[in-house]
Structure formats: C-alpha cells, structure tokens
Amino acid sequence: MPYPKTAPLLTCFIALSLLPQPQLMAQTRSARAAKPQPAVTEPVRPTQSRCSEEDAGLSRSGRDASMVEGVSTDPRAALQELVDLAQQRSKGLGAVRLLTDAARFDLEETRAARLPTATLNITGNGVHNTINGREAGRGGQGTATLSASLSVFDFGRIAKLTAWRSELADVALLGQRSAEEQLALSTVNLALDRSRYQLQAQVYGQYVRKMGCLVDALEFITKADRGRLSELVQAQKSLQQAELSQEQTMSALRQTEVRLRRLVGDRLPPAPGMAAPLSVLPSLEDMQADILLSPDLEQAQAQVRAQRNFTESVAAAQKPSVSLSSANTLLAGQTRAREFSAGVSISVPILQPGADAQISAAVKRYQATQLQRDEALEAKRYRLLEMHEVAGSALDRARRITDILRNSDRLRVSTLEQWQQLGRRSLFDVMAAEGDYYAMRVAHVNAMFDAQQVIALIWSMGRGVATPLR
C-alpha cells in the first residue's frame, strides 16, 4: 500500500534528525546554495538535545577507552596509587605482616639456643631437726643455686633448627609478597572493570539518545500518519532495550565501585584509562622465565628447604650431644654451706621407641613438599600458556572489531541514505544497523579491557603486576 503524499517529507525529516551533525550541516549548506523552492510549512522538529552524535565515531579509531569520564591523565600512576591505597588499608595484609614478624622472632629464639644459659633458684624453708627425740635445731634455711650450661656439640641439631627457622621466615616473607600481589591484581582488575563499565555506559547513553531522537520524530509523524505506528512501536522497543542495557551497566558500575571502595576507601580517585603497558602482550619466552621469580614458587622452594633442614635436625636429635655445665649452691640459716661443681655432660640416646617413625614422617613430609613445588610450577606453566593464548585472542579480537566497526559505520550511513533518498530500505533496517553498530562498540570495549585484565594476570604470575606499571 503506498504511503500518503506527506511520507517523503516526513521520511526526510526523520533522516535529517538521525544524521550526524557534520552531514546535517553539509546538507544545510547545499540547500542554501540551491535554487529557492516554494515555501513549505515544515512541522516543528523535536528537540535536538538527544540527537547529538558528537562522539558517535570514537570507536572507529579505537579511542573508546581514552574517553572515560573523569579519566586519569596518567593511567599507570593512577593504578599504582590504587594499589598503594589498597595495601595500606588491608587488614588481612596487616595480619600477614604480623605473622612475618612472628616468624622472624622465632628465628631469633632458635639462634639463641647456641648461647650460654644461666638460672638462679632461691628457696626458703622452715627447719625443725630432732635426733633420738631431742631437738637438734630449728629455724630458717635458705638455699641459692646459680647454674649455667652451654651446648658444645650436638651433631648440627641446633644449626639445622636455625636453618629451618630461617627458611620458615623466608616462607612467611614470600607469603606476604604473594598476598600483596593478589591484592594488587584484585585492585587493578576492579579499576579496569570500573573504566570498562563507565565507557559502556557512555556508549549505551549515545544509543539511548539516538533511539530517543527517533522516537520523538516518529511520535510527531504518527499524529499525521497512523500507518507508521508499527515503526514507532519498534523504535520504542529499541529505546527500552537500550535504556535497560544502560541501567544494567550502571548497576554493574555501582557494584564494582562498592567492591573497589572496600579495598581503597570511600574516596575513589578518577578512573584510569587504558594503561599502555597492559596493552602489550609480553613474549611467552620472557614470561616463562619470569614465573620462576614469582613469590609463590619461591615460597614453595623455601618450604622444601625448610622441611629438609627440619628432617636433618630430627635425625641429629637421635645422636649424642655434649654440653658444659656448672652450679654454685649456697646454704644459709640453720645450716651454712657452699658447693661448687663444673663439668662436661654427655647425653647418649640408647632406647627411644618411635624415633625411626619420627624420622620417616619427616622424610615423607620433605618429599611431599618437593612434589607440591613441582606441581605448582607445572600448573603455573600451563596456566601461562592458556592465558597467553587468551590475551592474544583478545587483542586480535579488538583489532578485528575495529575493522568491523568501520564497516558497520559505513553500513548504517548507507542504510540511512538508501532509506532517505531511494526508499530501498525500511526504518527497521535503519534501526537494525544502529543496534549492530552500538553492539559492536560495546564488544570493542570489552575486548580491549579483557586483554588488559588477562595481561595483568600474566604479569602477576611472575614478578608482579606492578612490574609493567613501573
């Protein structure tokens, strides 16, 4: 069924409202230069506040991620600031640091076992002595004993215990570094998610304005042409879908900011943009060497050394030990006397049931830590291979989507022109082209931030995510 005679004018009106501002200005200049036409009374246009598309083509050159509202001028410094704030505020990390200090004090205690020890014992008693029923004396009796000892030889038991405590202190310190790295990675991921959702909200906001402009125009048109009502319903549906996507994105942004405030405090700094070091995929060979320097693998290796030293100390405890000892005893009161003794003490274990089982248990634990270290290394290597492929795929996807976006932008412009001038496309085709374009822009944002987060994870598997940021 052919449209009424007003359809060409109304179609042109909608098309002009959908055109980007530069094209609209160009058509206006062309119209002024053309031969004057008879005056035609045009309907009043809907407001153009929702029809602006100044930032519609940002993704065509891959600049989406640099356009986050309130973006930090130095993304690396912004991420470092967030990591520092999180590490300063974390109570869990504070507890880990206290445990590290405790392990260091345990080491000092074990080292002191090789030093001389001295003990003073003082006793006071009431004395009443009788001999053959006759009182021999009564009164107070005081005793003071000063004793000292020094370990001379123990087949290396104290030395191995000291080495064991030293390795445990290293394990605690490396555990602290590992906890700091996990917190840094979580903070960086939340900061990147915050930037991701802010940018998605901007894209959806542009889509909402575009669909809102179309709905405003069609509402005006359908007052004169009820045959266009289905187009209005379709435009309203697209607007509602765009608003729903925008609201869901804003909700995800608020949730992310709540989680980020939990780490860095209520006063959030500006969101970081795209950090260039996290947009470059490091070589697989470099990262395979880098993961050997990771805190968790170094911690596993320190646990192996600690368990080996403990096993050797258990074996040394089953062997003889030699020590020097002396004692000086003074009695005062009812009886007065002084005694001094000094000599060498030799302790030789002869019968110790369960000693062999104790050594066997220590050996098994040592072997278990070796297998745990090897398992951790193998798991990290394969995890690195997987994440390296994921990051490469995300970067490739971002590059491909950039090319697709250019074609998608050409398609929507061509569709609009064909619908406006030639009548070969319907308004449904125009809305479909717009929806596809903005969907690809969101996909481009996701691909870029997916790549950054995976690259941050890859760096955290080695020396740490702060390495490229420095």
KEGUMI-878949 format. One line per field, with one value per residue (C-alpha): residue number from 1; residue in one letter; x, y, z. Coordinates in nm, 3 decimals. Example, Ala and Ser with C-alpha at 12.3 -4.5 7.8 and 13.67 -1.06 7.14 Angstrom:
<pases>
n: (1,2)
res: (A,S)
x: (1.230,1.367)
y: (-0.450,-0.106)
z: (0.780,0.714)
</pases>
This chain:
<pases>
n: (1,2,3,4,5,6,7,8,9,10,11,12,13,14,15,16,17,18,19,20,21,22,23,24,25,26,27,28,29,30,31,32,33,34,35,36,37,38,39,40,41,42,43,44,45,46,47,48,49,50,51,52,53,54,55,56,57,58,59,60,61,62,63,64,65,66,67,68,69,70,71,72,73,74,75,76,77,78,79,80,81,82,83,84,85,86,87,88,89,90,91,92,93,94,95,96,97,98,99,100,101,102,103,104,105,106,107,108,109,110,111,112,113,114,115,116,117,118,119,120,121,122,123,124,125,126,127,128,129,130,131,132,133,134,135,136,137,138,139,140,141,142,143,144,145,146,147,148,149,150,151,152,153,154,155,156,157,158,159,160,161,162,163,164,165,166,167,168,169,170,171,172,173,174,175,176,177,178,179,180,181,182,183,184,185,186,187,188,189,190,191,192,193,194,195,196,197,198,199,200,201,202,203,204,205,206,207,208,209,210,211,212,213,214,215,216,217,218,219,220,221,222,223,224,225,226,227,228,229,230,231,232,233,234,235,236,237,238,239,240,241,242,243,244,245,246,247,248,249,250,251,252,253,254,255,256,257,258,259,260,261,262,263,264,265,266,267,268,269,270,271,272,273,274,275,276,277,278,279,280,281,282,283,284,285,286,287,288,289,290,291,292,293,294,295,296,297,298,299,300,301,302,303,304,305,306,307,308,309,310,311,312,313,314,315,316,317,318,319,320,321,322,323,324,325,326,327,328,329,330,331,332,333,334,335,336,337,338,339,340,341,342,343,344,345,346,347,348,349,350,351,352,353,354,355,356,357,358,359,360,361,362,363,364,365,366,367,368,369,370,371,372,373,374,375,376,377,378,379,380,381,382,383,384,385,386,387,388,389,390,391,392,393,394,395,396,397,398,399,400,401,402,403,404,405,406,407,408,409,410,411,412,413,414,415,416,417,418,419,420,421,422,423,424,425,426,427,428,429,430,431,432,433,434,435,436,437,438,439,440,441,442,443,444,445,446,447,448,449,450,451,452,453,454,455,456,457,458,459,460,461,462,463,464,465,466,467,468,469,470)
res: (M,P,Y,P,K,T,A,P,L,L,T,C,F,I,A,L,S,L,L,P,Q,P,Q,L,M,A,Q,T,R,S,A,R,A,A,K,P,Q,P,A,V,T,E,P,V,R,P,T,Q,S,R,C,S,E,E,D,A,G,L,S,R,S,G,R,D,A,S,M,V,E,G,V,S,T,D,P,R,A,A,L,Q,E,L,V,D,L,A,Q,Q,R,S,K,G,L,G,A,V,R,L,L,T,D,A,A,R,F,D,L,E,E,T,R,A,A,R,L,P,T,A,T,L,N,I,T,G,N,G,V,H,N,T,I,N,G,R,E,A,G,R,G,G,Q,G,T,A,T,L,S,A,S,L,S,V,F,D,F,G,R,I,A,K,L,T,A,W,R,S,E,L,A,D,V,A,L,L,G,Q,R,S,A,E,E,Q,L,A,L,S,T,V,N,L,A,L,D,R,S,R,Y,Q,L,Q,A,Q,V,Y,G,Q,Y,V,R,K,M,G,C,L,V,D,A,L,E,F,I,T,K,A,D,R,G,R,L,S,E,L,V,Q,A,Q,K,S,L,Q,Q,A,E,L,S,Q,E,Q,T,M,S,A,L,R,Q,T,E,V,R,L,R,R,L,V,G,D,R,L,P,P,A,P,G,M,A,A,P,L,S,V,L,P,S,L,E,D,M,Q,A,D,I,L,L,S,P,D,L,E,Q,A,Q,A,Q,V,R,A,Q,R,N,F,T,E,S,V,A,A,A,Q,K,P,S,V,S,L,S,S,A,N,T,L,L,A,G,Q,T,R,A,R,E,F,S,A,G,V,S,I,S,V,P,I,L,Q,P,G,A,D,A,Q,I,S,A,A,V,K,R,Y,Q,A,T,Q,L,Q,R,D,E,A,L,E,A,K,R,Y,R,L,L,E,M,H,E,V,A,G,S,A,L,D,R,A,R,R,I,T,D,I,L,R,N,S,D,R,L,R,V,S,T,L,E,Q,W,Q,Q,L,G,R,R,S,L,F,D,V,M,A,A,E,G,D,Y,Y,A,M,R,V,A,H,V,N,A,M,F,D,A,Q,Q,V,I,A,L,I,W,S,M,G,R,G,V,A,T,P,L,R)
x: (0.000,0.163,0.235,0.038,0.183,0.327,0.553,0.854,0.869,0.834,1.087,1.334,1.264,1.348,1.658,1.783,1.729,1.932,2.221,2.544,2.589,2.861,2.640,2.343,2.544,2.668,2.312,2.208,2.483,2.383,2.023,2.116,2.319,2.041,1.764,1.497,1.195,0.840,0.776,0.664,0.535,0.751,0.647,0.833,1.128,1.167,1.440,1.789,1.939,1.905,2.002,2.362,2.622,2.943,3.108,2.942,3.251,3.506,3.546,3.629,3.982,3.993,3.975,3.689,3.895,4.057,3.723,3.614,3.454,3.688,3.971,4.315,4.576,4.837,4.679,4.994,5.023,4.650,4.674,4.983,4.802,4.507,4.737,4.923,4.596,4.469,4.789,4.788,4.425,4.414,4.371,4.429,4.764,4.842,4.781,5.016,5.285,5.247,5.290,5.606,5.739,5.648,5.846,6.145,6.126,6.103,6.430,6.596,6.477,6.629,6.958,6.984,6.986,7.362,7.433,7.506,7.211,7.211,6.948,6.917,6.700,6.624,6.428,6.340,6.219,6.142,6.362,6.297,6.550,6.537,6.779,6.664,6.372,6.582,6.565,6.871,6.784,6.512,6.494,6.503,6.701,6.775,6.925,7.050,7.174,7.327,7.367,7.494,7.515,7.648,7.591,7.922,7.844,7.512,7.580,7.438,7.092,7.079,7.232,6.968,6.689,6.822,6.831,6.476,6.351,6.537,6.363,6.028,6.091,6.157,5.837,5.643,5.804,5.732,5.378,5.345,5.468,5.224,4.937,5.041,5.043,4.697,4.563,4.733,4.583,4.235,4.266,4.385,4.105,3.840,3.987,3.979,3.623,3.524,3.667,3.503,3.155,3.194,3.279,3.000,2.757,2.873,2.819,2.473,2.396,2.470,2.249,1.967,1.991,1.983,1.677,1.513,1.555,1.397,1.105,1.043,1.033,0.805,0.566,0.524,0.490,0.229,-0.001,-0.035,0.019,-0.120,0.021,0.366,0.256,0.442,0.765,0.703,0.643,0.966,1.160,1.011,1.112,1.467,1.477,1.360,1.621,1.893,1.777,1.773,2.129,2.239,2.080,2.230,2.570,2.526,2.427,2.739,2.944,2.797,2.865,3.224,3.276,3.143,3.397,3.672,3.582,3.614,3.980,4.090,3.842,3.533,3.712,3.778,4.032,3.949,3.911,4.225,4.209,4.395,4.738,4.975,5.200,4.896,4.800,5.122,5.144,5.487,5.667,5.596,5.965,6.023,5.723,5.822,6.148,5.968,5.731,6.032,6.073,5.713,5.665,5.450,5.706,5.991,5.778,5.730,6.105,6.171,5.927,6.126,6.449,6.283,6.145,6.485,6.657,6.390,6.435,6.809,6.753,6.524,6.795,7.060,6.843,6.885,7.263,7.480,7.524,7.790,7.746,7.929,7.757,7.836,7.649,7.719,7.496,7.489,7.303,7.232,7.036,7.023,7.294,7.562,7.743,7.866,7.901,8.050,8.054,8.157,8.200,8.105,7.770,7.732,7.385,7.364,7.021,7.005,6.643,6.389,6.080,5.925,6.242,6.259,5.894,5.961,6.245,6.038,5.750,5.986,6.131,5.783,5.687,6.004,5.920,5.564,5.686,5.903,5.603,5.392,5.660,5.682,5.302,5.279,5.545,5.377,5.034,5.171,5.344,5.030,4.824,5.066,5.028,4.650,4.641,4.893,4.662,4.359,4.535,4.649,4.295,4.151,4.396,4.325,3.952,3.989,4.178,3.922,3.631,3.792,3.781,3.426,3.325,3.439,3.226,2.937,2.954,2.956,2.661,2.446,2.524,2.447,2.129,2.012,2.086,1.911,1.609,1.607,1.670,1.586,1.328,1.510,1.540,1.281,1.309,1.354,1.676,1.794,1.732,1.896,2.206,2.220,2.177,2.451,2.688,2.649,2.665,2.999,3.123,3.042,3.215,3.520,3.531,3.503,3.778,4.022,3.962,3.956,4.303,4.430,4.300,4.450,4.786,4.774,4.710,5.007,5.238,5.103,5.208,5.568,5.731,5.401,5.150,5.338,5.638,5.498,5.339,5.679)
y: (0.000,0.333,0.593,0.923,1.221,1.352,1.046,1.177,1.495,1.311,1.050,1.322,1.485,1.165,1.110,1.460,1.407,1.083,1.227,1.317,1.689,1.735,1.572,1.776,2.098,1.995,1.934,2.269,2.446,2.263,2.360,2.724,2.719,2.553,2.733,2.858,2.629,2.727,2.782,2.470,2.476,2.226,2.074,2.182,1.949,1.760,1.882,1.800,1.755,1.379,1.374,1.490,1.239,1.423,1.111,0.852,0.761,0.723,0.350,0.378,0.476,0.265,0.566,0.446,0.359,0.702,0.878,0.763,1.042,1.170,0.967,0.995,1.163,0.903,0.555,0.391,0.636,0.602,0.223,0.243,0.486,0.247,-0.046,0.154,0.260,-0.098,-0.231,0.040,-0.025,-0.404,-0.560,-0.905,-0.791,-0.636,-0.974,-1.140,-0.885,-0.960,-1.330,-1.246,-1.057,-1.352,-1.589,-1.356,-1.362,-1.742,-1.741,-1.521,-1.758,-2.060,-1.882,-1.809,-2.183,-2.191,-1.923,-1.996,-2.011,-1.926,-1.998,-1.877,-2.080,-1.945,-2.139,-2.066,-2.331,-2.366,-2.633,-2.837,-3.117,-3.383,-3.664,-3.950,-3.743,-3.448,-3.122,-3.070,-2.736,-2.521,-2.209,-2.094,-2.243,-2.060,-2.207,-2.024,-2.212,-2.050,-2.286,-2.234,-2.453,-2.432,-2.669,-2.769,-3.038,-3.184,-3.318,-2.998,-3.019,-2.652,-2.540,-2.732,-2.598,-2.246,-2.306,-2.445,-2.134,-1.913,-2.082,-2.053,-1.680,-1.663,-1.861,-1.608,-1.313,-1.466,-1.539,-1.170,-1.078,-1.325,-1.175,-0.825,-0.940,-1.096,-0.775,-0.568,-0.785,-0.763,-0.385,-0.349,-0.574,-0.374,-0.046,-0.174,-0.302,0.040,0.203,-0.064,-0.002,0.375,0.354,0.106,0.345,0.625,0.407,0.299,0.662,0.758,0.473,0.585,0.941,0.817,0.598,0.872,1.116,0.865,0.802,1.177,1.214,0.914,1.026,1.351,1.174,0.921,1.205,1.278,0.925,0.639,0.392,0.447,0.327,-0.005,0.183,0.386,0.070,-0.082,0.234,0.245,-0.119,-0.044,0.257,0.046,-0.218,0.047,0.200,-0.145,-0.213,0.126,0.071,-0.277,-0.131,0.146,-0.114,-0.318,0.003,0.081,-0.274,-0.252,0.080,-0.068,-0.352,-0.104,0.118,-0.187,-0.201,0.162,0.364,0.571,0.848,0.695,0.870,0.929,0.612,0.512,0.487,0.238,0.172,0.125,-0.134,-0.356,-0.333,-0.500,-0.878,-0.983,-1.264,-1.616,-1.698,-1.397,-1.481,-1.847,-1.729,-1.463,-1.703,-1.870,-1.544,-1.540,-1.519,-1.832,-2.050,-1.907,-1.976,-2.337,-2.375,-2.223,-2.472,-2.756,-2.624,-2.572,-2.925,-3.068,-2.883,-2.995,-3.356,-3.331,-3.176,-3.465,-3.712,-3.518,-3.528,-3.908,-3.874,-3.794,-3.437,-3.270,-2.968,-2.781,-2.717,-2.558,-2.497,-2.289,-2.358,-2.152,-2.257,-2.002,-2.018,-2.320,-2.483,-2.289,-2.442,-2.374,-2.614,-2.554,-2.800,-2.783,-3.042,-3.191,-3.358,-3.619,-3.734,-4.058,-4.182,-4.558,-4.662,-4.429,-4.613,-4.433,-4.249,-4.422,-4.341,-3.976,-3.959,-4.142,-3.896,-3.601,-3.756,-3.812,-3.452,-3.338,-3.548,-3.414,-3.053,-3.139,-3.278,-2.977,-2.744,-2.935,-2.940,-2.564,-2.499,-2.723,-2.575,-2.223,-2.306,-2.445,-2.162,-1.919,-2.092,-2.070,-1.706,-1.606,-1.752,-1.582,-1.244,-1.282,-1.374,-1.072,-0.833,-0.987,-0.961,-0.592,-0.529,-0.718,-0.542,-0.208,-0.304,-0.434,-0.108,0.090,-0.126,-0.113,0.265,0.271,0.031,0.241,0.557,0.380,0.228,0.569,0.724,0.442,0.472,0.850,0.901,0.579,0.414,0.080,0.026,0.032,0.207,-0.136,-0.174,0.163,0.065,-0.275,-0.107,0.132,-0.151,-0.356,-0.059,0.016,-0.354,-0.374,-0.071,-0.241,-0.556,-0.345,-0.202,-0.550,-0.689,-0.413,-0.443,-0.824,-0.812,-0.571,-0.783,-1.103,-0.931,-0.807,-1.166,-1.286,-1.033,-1.129,-1.489,-1.366,-1.077,-0.897,-0.671,-0.366,-0.457,-0.316,-0.023,0.087)
z: (0.000,-0.098,0.167,0.175,-0.001,0.324,0.359,0.159,0.363,0.694,0.590,0.505,0.841,1.034,0.825,0.898,1.270,1.254,1.055,1.238,1.285,1.013,0.749,0.863,0.831,0.487,0.366,0.510,0.318,-0.002,0.047,0.086,-0.235,-0.436,-0.623,-0.383,-0.364,-0.295,0.070,0.252,0.604,0.794,1.122,1.432,1.490,1.814,2.041,1.916,2.265,2.231,1.863,1.909,1.795,1.856,2.000,1.781,1.586,1.861,1.821,1.455,1.552,1.868,2.103,2.319,2.623,2.643,2.667,3.013,3.213,3.481,3.338,3.494,3.277,3.377,3.391,3.526,3.814,3.885,3.906,4.127,4.356,4.391,4.465,4.731,4.895,4.899,5.054,5.320,5.417,5.403,5.747,5.603,5.467,5.804,5.969,5.719,5.803,6.173,6.101,5.908,6.210,6.433,6.211,6.236,6.617,6.609,6.418,6.682,6.954,6.780,6.718,7.090,7.168,7.099,7.358,7.728,7.966,8.337,8.602,8.962,9.200,9.551,9.813,10.175,10.427,10.795,10.958,11.275,11.334,11.606,11.691,11.918,12.029,12.122,11.938,11.723,11.586,11.448,11.238,10.878,10.596,10.270,9.954,9.644,9.338,9.032,8.739,8.384,8.075,7.722,7.432,7.278,7.023,6.902,6.550,6.399,6.557,6.663,6.332,6.136,6.356,6.298,5.921,5.941,6.121,5.874,5.581,5.758,5.797,5.423,5.362,5.568,5.386,5.046,5.159,5.241,4.893,4.741,4.941,4.833,4.470,4.496,4.645,4.374,4.099,4.252,4.275,3.915,3.789,3.976,3.848,3.490,3.535,3.663,3.349,3.134,3.274,3.262,2.893,2.823,2.994,2.762,2.456,2.572,2.655,2.293,2.174,2.405,2.274,1.915,1.971,2.178,1.891,1.655,1.891,1.926,1.549,1.495,1.769,1.581,1.247,1.361,1.459,1.088,0.951,1.161,0.910,1.063,1.407,1.377,1.317,1.633,1.836,1.703,1.785,2.136,2.189,2.076,2.309,2.603,2.528,2.511,2.840,3.002,2.885,3.013,3.353,3.386,3.303,3.560,3.819,3.740,3.770,4.113,4.232,4.109,4.285,4.610,4.586,4.499,4.796,5.017,4.914,4.874,5.080,5.009,4.820,4.481,4.258,3.890,3.686,3.495,3.118,2.901,3.051,2.759,2.933,2.992,2.624,2.509,2.532,2.667,2.489,2.606,2.649,2.876,3.092,3.121,3.275,3.478,3.654,3.817,4.012,4.133,4.513,4.532,4.351,4.559,4.866,4.759,4.711,5.055,5.208,5.051,5.202,5.539,5.552,5.454,5.738,5.984,5.876,5.933,6.277,6.374,6.273,6.468,6.781,6.787,6.826,7.131,7.249,7.462,7.687,7.964,8.294,8.629,8.954,9.264,9.567,9.888,10.205,10.479,10.803,11.030,10.819,10.640,10.343,9.990,9.699,9.354,9.066,8.699,8.430,8.100,8.030,7.760,7.660,7.462,7.341,7.394,7.371,7.208,7.082,6.785,6.686,6.348,6.282,6.366,6.113,5.847,5.893,5.848,5.531,5.386,5.455,5.281,4.975,4.979,4.968,4.668,4.480,4.578,4.443,4.115,4.084,4.143,3.878,3.622,3.689,3.651,3.324,3.166,3.312,3.149,2.811,2.841,2.950,2.683,2.418,2.576,2.579,2.218,2.116,2.299,2.133,1.793,1.861,1.945,1.619,1.414,1.580,1.496,1.127,1.164,1.330,1.028,0.800,1.046,1.046,0.665,0.663,0.890,0.693,0.363,0.505,0.619,0.280,0.091,0.315,0.289,-0.082,-0.264,-0.043,-0.076,0.299,0.572,0.904,1.061,0.858,0.987,1.350,1.299,1.156,1.451,1.701,1.537,1.538,1.908,1.996,1.816,2.006,2.335,2.209,2.122,2.475,2.624,2.402,2.498,2.871,2.857,2.703,2.969,3.254,3.115,3.057,3.417,3.527,3.320,3.487,3.831,3.764,3.754,3.936,3.978,3.806,3.935,3.717,3.388,3.571,3.700)
</pases>
